[in-house]
Amino acid sequence: MNESDSQRLRRIVILGGGSAGWMSAAALAQATHRQIPIELIESEAIGTVGVGEATIPPIRYFNEMLGIDENDFVAATGGTFKLGIEFVDWTRQGHRYFHPFGRFAPDFDAVPLHHYWLRERERAPVAPLQEYSMAWAAARAGRFDRPLPDRRLVLSTHDYAYHFDASLYARYLRSYAERRGVMRTEGEVAHVRLRAVDGFIESLVLKDGREISGDLFVDCSGFHALLSGATLGVRYEDWRQWLPCDRAITVGTEVGEAWLPYTRSSARPAGWQWRIPLQHRTGNGHVYCSEYMGEDEATAILLANLDARPLGATRTLKFTAGVRSEPWTRNCVAIGLAAGFLEPLESTALHVVQTAVMRLLALFPDRNFDPLLAQEFNRLTRTEFERIRDFLILHYHAQERSEPLWQQTRSMPIPTALQYKIAHFRHAGRIVTEPLELFQNSNWLAILVGQEVWPERHHPLADLNTSVDPARHLAGIRDVLARAAQSLPTHRQYIEQHCRVRQLPP
């Protein structure tokens, strides 16, 4: 036995199921090839939050890494496809725009397309920028197909994600993980034993007296953060000064005839409401700030704005936007809600689980637990949360609504990095992002223009290309996109052909 073998982790213990726990278990099982025992502890009595039913495109790569067949997964989770998010009444009441997944239409030359669009907008009324997106052309027509691989074709420019039942996704991944050797233990933790010498977690003592030891502990215990927060005392940083919403009321409704291939987010007087279409139900929720609205009023607003009959009673969730200061502490890594929470405005909840798991694999420890591993994990996690946070803040900050919450978020001081991004765009329509940032140029462009953060001028090089008639070219792009969208099957047709839901478990 060499030295590396002698220091190999002997057991990984995951506390908590749900999407975070079973995503962690599935990825760890796939990566460790049954060479390290993995045990997941969860309690049916505790249950899961289960609000994350809308996703963003990178989740496709997580499933692909696991070797999951897309059609099988979508059918098993009651899923539908998602081409982007429609924002209703955010900029002001009566206004709407679309955040498409994928690229906007190809650029004319070295100058980004939106600068020619901005130039034309200065001269005469133009179609909204979203109409130069394949994702919106398809979404508006209620159509869907996977992008084509040939990047020369306009049908290669859109991207997609999923809507699915998060509890069914957890169940799907549980089956995947258990087939690869993960052991599930039913039970609740009564006590956590720490090693006297260094304060590392030694074992978890369950309420029935069983004791489960391990080397690496993954805390997926949700908002309770039983290991990272309650036991190790890792501080939680409260970000409500920028993201003040702290409650959500959720309810499912019956499904109508149309499965829209996009999420809808509608601003409300003290927050916003989501609509997520699944095959077997529609997910609905009202995220709001309790400082400006009570639970009864928030529930009434949600129920008054449903487009189908509710399925069961509403459910209330309490949360605080923020991040844990050191999600990897000693031999414990917090993943999911235990590590932090950002409201599901841009459907990032499962994404930050995915990236945390991938970081853990990239920085996988042995029993020495080199502090540099935790340091890098924590640095990357914080950077990711801060950049997503700033993207969400933009939605609240750049708007014209008159209610007290919206007045507060419009006038509040915002992080310096976000100020810098907005200043660049206001000056000359420049998008400033960093290479590892989740939301890239097209995402920032969609929100900045959608919420009418108008630049003072367009790119000066856009005035130098006399070989292109921008107005004619832009009109041609819209025509091509519209015709391409009509060539696709409807969203329902695609699902009926490839991934219609099987009989759902009770």
DRENPAFI-137394 format. One record per residue (C-alpha): residue number from 0; y, z, x. Coordinates in steps of 0.001 Angstrom, whole numbers, m for minus. Each point is the difference from the previous one (the first is absolute). Layout:
% residues N
NUM|Y|Z|X $
...
This chain:
% residues 506
0|0|0|0 $
1|3343|m1013|1458 $
2|3206|2015|m336 $
3|1342|m2091|m2888 $
4|m3189|579|m1992 $
5|190|3740|554 $
6|3538|92|m1391 $
7|m696|m2226|m3005 $
8|926|1433|m3389 $
9|m3057|1643|m1552 $
10|1195|29|m3630 $
11|2957|m1239|m2044 $
12|917|1928|m3124 $
13|2260|m1531|m2676 $
14|1485|2365|m2560 $
15|812|m1738|m3278 $
16|m1176|m3157|m1724 $
17|2135|m2372|m2013 $
18|1307|m3182|1546 $
19|1149|1685|3233 $
20|m3244|1841|609 $
21|m2329|m2863|m736 $
22|2141|m2593|1815 $
23|m188|2296|3032 $
24|m3736|524|m420 $
25|m738|m3699|m424 $
26|2004|m1058|3053 $
27|m1351|2794|2197 $
28|m3570|m760|m1065 $
29|432|m3683|742 $
30|1546|709|3412 $
31|m2397|2733|1195 $
32|m3269|m1828|m852 $
33|m1814|3195|m1109 $
34|427|1453|3497 $
35|2158|2900|m1224 $
36|m922|1890|m3197 $
37|2769|m157|m2631 $
38|198|2450|m2886 $
39|2488|m201|m2877 $
40|678|3073|m2110 $
41|1493|m432|m3454 $
42|m15|1767|m3317 $
43|m264|m1686|m3374 $
44|1890|2981|m1403 $
45|3097|m744|2055 $
46|270|m3711|m782 $
47|2402|m2492|1583 $
48|3567|m1208|m581 $
49|m976|m3633|m539 $
50|3448|m1560|m498 $
51|m334|m2719|2614 $
52|m1280|m2970|m1919 $
53|2292|m2654|1484 $
54|m279|m1104|3614 $
55|1590|m2268|2599 $
56|m1671|m2874|1894 $
57|m1230|1900|3114 $
58|m2667|1764|m2075 $
59|m1880|m3300|55 $
60|m483|388|3738 $
61|m1343|3531|m417 $
62|m2621|m1232|m2448 $
63|m805|m2952|2245 $
64|m478|2351|2961 $
65|m2589|1853|m2065 $
66|m1711|m3288|m903 $
67|709|474|m3714 $
68|m349|m3057|m2225 $
69|3293|m472|m1832 $
70|m1456|m1189|m3296 $
71|m2497|2848|m95 $
72|2711|2563|761 $
73|2434|m1344|m2623 $
74|m2700|m54|m2673 $
75|m1187|3518|856 $
76|3501|1494|m205 $
77|1285|m1818|m3094 $
78|2453|m1746|2287 $
79|2522|m2767|m413 $
80|2119|m1869|2544 $
81|3567|724|998 $
82|2521|m2556|1281 $
83|2941|2405|225 $
84|2169|2422|m1957 $
85|2524|m770|m2720 $
86|2966|2389|m20 $
87|1689|348|m3383 $
88|3413|1666|m523 $
89|184|1284|3586 $
90|3187|m1714|1140 $
91|1493|612|m3441 $
92|m1245|m50|m3558 $
93|m995|m3480|m1131 $
94|m653|m1219|3552 $
95|m3378|m772|1517 $
96|m1402|m1439|3197 $
97|m3348|m517|1731 $
98|m1318|1239|3340 $
99|m2554|m2674|910 $
100|m2916|383|2376 $
101|m56|m2593|2746 $
102|2632|m2294|1422 $
103|2871|m1709|m1682 $
104|7|m3800|267 $
105|m16|m1470|3530 $
106|3295|m83|1867 $
107|1968|m3231|395 $
108|361|543|3741 $
109|654|2928|2365 $
110|2274|1576|m2609 $
111|m1855|2059|m2645 $
112|m127|m1598|m3450 $
113|1971|2781|m1665 $
114|3114|m864|2011 $
115|75|m3488|m1522 $
116|m535|1657|m3369 $
117|2905|2375|707 $
118|2191|m2961|1016 $
119|m758|m1819|m3238 $
120|600|3185|m1973 $
121|3537|178|1419 $
122|682|m3472|m1399 $
123|m1688|m22|m3409 $
124|m2493|1925|m2159 $
125|m3529|m119|1427 $
126|m3444|1012|m1210 $
127|m1097|3530|1005 $
128|m1489|243|3491 $
129|m3387|1037|m1409 $
130|m411|m3507|m1422 $
131|m590|m1229|3553 $
132|m3131|2136|217 $
133|m3507|m1241|m807 $
134|m1003|3532|m1047 $
135|2706|93|m2673 $
136|m719|m3538|m1200 $
137|m3628|996|m590 $
138|784|3481|m1367 $
139|2542|m1316|m2491 $
140|m2553|m2516|m1268 $
141|m2731|2661|m200 $
142|m2139|m1863|2517 $
143|m1969|990|3069 $
144|m2184|m1300|2789 $
145|m575|999|3591 $
146|2370|m1592|2540 $
147|m1204|m3143|1731 $
148|m637|307|3760 $
149|2030|m3098|965 $
150|3465|1398|769 $
151|1558|m3445|m499 $
152|m662|271|m3730 $
153|2247|1888|m2399 $
154|m3068|1688|m1522 $
155|m473|1814|3320 $
156|3318|1839|m198 $
157|m821|2717|m2542 $
158|m1903|3198|627 $
159|m1651|2437|m2374 $
160|m1314|3510|m503 $
161|m1815|1758|m2852 $
162|404|2243|m2986 $
163|m3065|2197|m456 $
164|m1203|3323|m1325 $
165|406|2389|2952 $
166|m2780|2323|m1199 $
167|m2396|m2964|m220 $
168|1047|m1127|3475 $
169|m849|3472|1309 $
170|m3369|m198|m1761 $
171|m613|m3459|1460 $
172|768|1205|3525 $
173|m2109|3104|m517 $
174|m3012|m2215|m639 $
175|896|m2069|3067 $
176|346|3096|2202 $
177|m3147|1741|m1244 $
178|m2045|m3137|729 $
179|1235|353|3582 $
180|m1009|3611|378 $
181|2964|2025|m1244 $
182|m1175|3211|m1660 $
183|1940|1217|m3027 $
184|123|3736|m691 $
185|1166|1353|m3339 $
186|2006|3174|345 $
187|3336|1737|436 $
188|1288|1576|3191 $
189|488|3772|m118 $
190|879|620|3643 $
191|750|m1928|3184 $
192|m1263|1479|3281 $
193|2092|m612|3113 $
194|m1138|321|3585 $
195|1565|3053|1606 $
196|499|m1710|3340 $
197|2225|m2908|m1114 $
198|497|138|m3770 $
199|m2079|m3139|m608 $
200|m1881|m204|m3294 $
201|m3585|1135|519 $
202|m1467|m165|m3487 $
203|663|m61|m3730 $
204|m1559|2759|m2110 $
205|m676|m1084|m3588 $
206|239|2239|m3036 $
207|m3800|153|m267 $
208|m260|1289|3588 $
209|m1053|m3191|1747 $
210|1724|m550|3327 $
211|671|m3516|1305 $
212|971|m369|3626 $
213|1442|m3019|1761 $
214|1957|m1277|2967 $
215|2490|m2281|m1772 $
216|1360|933|m3424 $
217|1763|m2554|m2225 $
218|2221|1599|m2613 $
219|m6|m2125|m3163 $
220|574|2964|m2305 $
221|3080|m1556|m1602 $
222|3251|1833|m626 $
223|m1756|3328|701 $
224|m493|m1008|3675 $
225|m2464|2864|244 $
226|m728|m537|3695 $
227|3140|m1510|1464 $
228|2533|1906|m2068 $
229|m1544|3166|m1429 $
230|m2189|818|3018 $
231|1710|m1463|3061 $
232|3504|428|m1389 $
233|1278|m3472|799 $
234|3504|m352|m1411 $
235|713|m2444|m2844 $
236|3348|m1803|269 $
237|1728|m360|m3359 $
238|1713|m3397|m502 $
239|1382|590|m3476 $
240|3557|m430|1280 $
241|m831|m3737|101 $
242|m2860|m305|m2493 $
243|782|2601|m2690 $
244|m2671|m907|m2559 $
245|m2611|2778|m141 $
246|m2048|m531|m3175 $
247|m2166|m2678|m1586 $
248|m1424|m287|m3521 $
249|m2991|m2366|m201 $
250|m2032|m1543|m2815 $
251|m2347|m2925|m472 $
252|291|m2517|m2829 $
253|m2134|m2644|m1594 $
254|m44|m3445|1578 $
255|1667|m2957|m1666 $
256|m905|m3646|377 $
257|2034|m590|3153 $
258|m877|1452|3390 $
259|3249|m469|1841 $
260|m622|m687|3710 $
261|2741|2406|1073 $
262|1194|3579|m335 $
263|3086|772|m2064 $
264|2454|2769|915 $
265|2723|772|m2554 $
266|2900|2312|822 $
267|634|2848|m2449 $
268|2938|2445|m315 $
269|m1483|2523|2459 $
270|m2676|m2031|1785 $
271|m2264|m2969|m668 $
272|m3116|m1072|m1871 $
273|m2970|m1983|1280 $
274|m2345|m2369|m1795 $
275|m3244|m949|1771 $
276|m2442|m2341|m1784 $
277|m3719|590|530 $
278|m2877|m1783|m1702 $
279|m997|3010|m2103 $
280|3351|1731|m505 $
281|3645|m97|1022 $
282|1327|2760|2227 $
283|3425|1389|m874 $
284|2113|2717|1540 $
285|3523|1395|m68 $
286|1283|1322|3335 $
287|3094|2156|m480 $
288|2223|2695|1497 $
289|m415|3377|m1704 $
290|3566|942|954 $
291|1286|m2587|m2472 $
292|m2737|m142|m2642 $
293|m2503|2328|m1614 $
294|m3690|m715|m471 $
295|211|m460|m3773 $
296|2748|m2623|306 $
297|m1798|m1752|2856 $
298|m3205|m148|m2039 $
299|1863|m1346|m3044 $
300|1585|m2757|2101 $
301|m3389|m1000|1394 $
302|m1680|m106|m3412 $
303|2908|m1888|m1569 $
304|m293|m2753|2612 $
305|m3721|m723|m142 $
306|m1132|m3409|m1208 $
307|m3408|1114|m1295 $
308|m1742|3017|m1515 $
309|m465|2993|2370 $
310|m3510|900|1111 $
311|m70|3774|43 $
312|2659|2555|804 $
313|2703|m211|2633 $
314|m373|1752|3339 $
315|2753|1618|2086 $
316|94|m57|3797 $
317|2376|1968|2207 $
318|832|m1112|3534 $
319|2543|207|2788 $
320|823|m3086|2037 $
321|m430|678|3696 $
322|m2348|105|2957 $
323|m1902|2642|1926 $
324|1582|493|3422 $
325|m3284|m250|1945 $
326|m2777|m1459|m2165 $
327|m2370|202|3001 $
328|m30|3635|1126 $
329|m2724|1430|2263 $
330|m3264|m1449|m1316 $
331|1280|m794|m3500 $
332|1441|m3316|m1209 $
333|1775|m65|m3372 $
334|m365|m3278|m1903 $
335|1386|m997|m3382 $
336|2016|2462|m2073 $
337|m782|2772|2483 $
338|2047|m1941|2572 $
339|2931|m961|m2188 $
340|1133|m1643|m3201 $
341|2245|m2940|m786 $
342|322|m921|m3664 $
343|m1983|m3137|m978 $
344|3091|m2187|m442 $
345|m1316|m2611|2460 $
346|m3696|861|m388 $
347|m397|1493|3480 $
348|m2116|3076|m833 $
349|m3351|m1502|959 $
350|1550|m1949|2850 $
351|1007|3161|1872 $
352|m3573|1256|m446 $
353|m1296|m3265|1433 $
354|2302|61|3022 $
355|m729|3676|679 $
356|m3724|m720|62 $
357|525|m2977|2305 $
358|2155|2102|2335 $
359|m2692|2662|83 $
360|m2570|m2620|994 $
361|2299|m1419|2673 $
362|675|3495|1408 $
363|m3478|1355|m656 $
364|m514|3293|1874 $
365|m2845|1737|1713 $
366|m417|3765|33 $
367|2692|349|2658 $
368|2640|m1068|m2558 $
369|2463|m1362|2543 $
370|3458|1025|m1331 $
371|1333|m3490|730 $
372|m2149|m1361|m2842 $
373|1572|2288|m2591 $
374|3449|m624|1455 $
375|m324|m3765|m410 $
376|m1581|285|m3444 $
377|2856|2195|m1177 $
378|2659|m2260|1530 $
379|m1365|m3091|m1718 $
380|m510|1806|m3307 $
381|3548|1301|m79 $
382|1427|m3402|910 $
383|m1972|m1649|m2782 $
384|1042|2565|m2614 $
385|3664|m211|1013 $
386|82|m3798|m198 $
387|m1686|m49|m3415 $
388|2337|2796|m1119 $
389|3047|m2069|957 $
390|m1330|m3017|m1903 $
391|m375|2153|m3116 $
392|3446|1552|454 $
393|1524|m3501|m94 $
394|m1215|m423|m3596 $
395|1782|3168|m1071 $
396|3123|m496|2093 $
397|944|m3631|m687 $
398|553|m37|m3758 $
399|2704|234|m2674 $
400|m1508|2300|m2630 $
401|2190|2705|m1513 $
402|m2361|2924|m701 $
403|371|3176|2141 $
404|m3165|m573|2075 $
405|1077|m3515|868 $
406|3548|1072|786 $
407|m1436|2595|2378 $
408|m2321|m2412|1821 $
409|2707|m2661|253 $
410|2438|2397|1665 $
411|m2421|2066|2112 $
412|38|m259|3814 $
413|m2891|m2188|1110 $
414|m1982|m32|3280 $
415|1681|m1693|2955 $
416|m2736|m2615|381 $
417|469|m1114|m3604 $
418|3774|m82|394 $
419|m501|m2317|2977 $
420|m2245|m2368|m1960 $
421|2418|m184|m2935 $
422|2998|m529|2306 $
423|m1664|m2970|1701 $
424|m872|m1584|m3326 $
425|3425|575|m1515 $
426|1705|m1531|3019 $
427|m1876|m3285|211 $
428|m3298|139|m1879 $
429|m2030|1083|3039 $
430|m3275|1852|m531 $
431|m646|2633|2681 $
432|m3575|1295|201 $
433|m2329|1229|2695 $
434|m3328|m1643|922 $
435|m2276|2803|m1271 $
436|1964|616|m3181 $
437|m2064|m306|m3176 $
438|2717|m1758|m1984 $
439|1185|m3081|1841 $
440|2782|m2580|m455 $
441|m1163|m1480|m3298 $
442|m456|3479|m1548 $
443|3445|1248|1010 $
444|1549|m3296|m1062 $
445|m1544|241|m3485 $
446|1379|3502|m606 $
447|3417|m517|1620 $
448|679|m3181|m1966 $
449|m1765|1311|m3124 $
450|2301|3013|m63 $
451|3007|m2156|803 $
452|928|1189|3454 $
453|2022|m3127|712 $
454|835|m1164|3539 $
455|3611|m750|909 $
456|m1061|m3342|1450 $
457|m3052|m2142|740 $
458|m1353|m910|3448 $
459|2518|m2247|1815 $
460|m2736|m2406|1121 $
461|m690|m851|m3657 $
462|3232|m2029|21 $
463|m1028|m2156|2959 $
464|m3057|m1799|m1391 $
465|1432|m3079|m1712 $
466|m3380|m1732|m270 $
467|m1114|2159|m2928 $
468|1461|199|m3479 $
469|m725|3692|m760 $
470|585|m246|m3751 $
471|m2394|m2905|m353 $
472|m2547|1580|2322 $
473|99|3328|m1856 $
474|m485|m1768|m3328 $
475|m2969|m1865|1468 $
476|m1589|3244|1165 $
477|224|1506|m3473 $
478|m1609|m3095|m1496 $
479|m2857|36|2517 $
480|m652|3700|m582 $
481|m2|m381|m3777 $
482|m2472|m2886|141 $
483|m2209|1857|2464 $
484|m67|3049|m2289 $
485|m1126|m2122|m2953 $
486|m2942|m1256|2067 $
487|m1424|3524|244 $
488|m2317|1646|m2528 $
489|1475|2689|m2189 $
490|m450|3534|1251 $
491|m2490|680|m2800 $
492|m1935|m3196|715 $
493|m313|903|3659 $
494|m1289|3484|m782 $
495|m2393|m1217|m2695 $
496|m1474|m2479|2470 $
497|m222|2180|3107 $
498|233|3743|m606 $
499|m194|1051|m3645 $
500|m468|3741|m317 $
501|m3525|1318|m268 $
502|m822|2807|m2369 $
503|2155|2855|1250 $
504|m1630|3374|670 $
505|982|2868|m2310 $
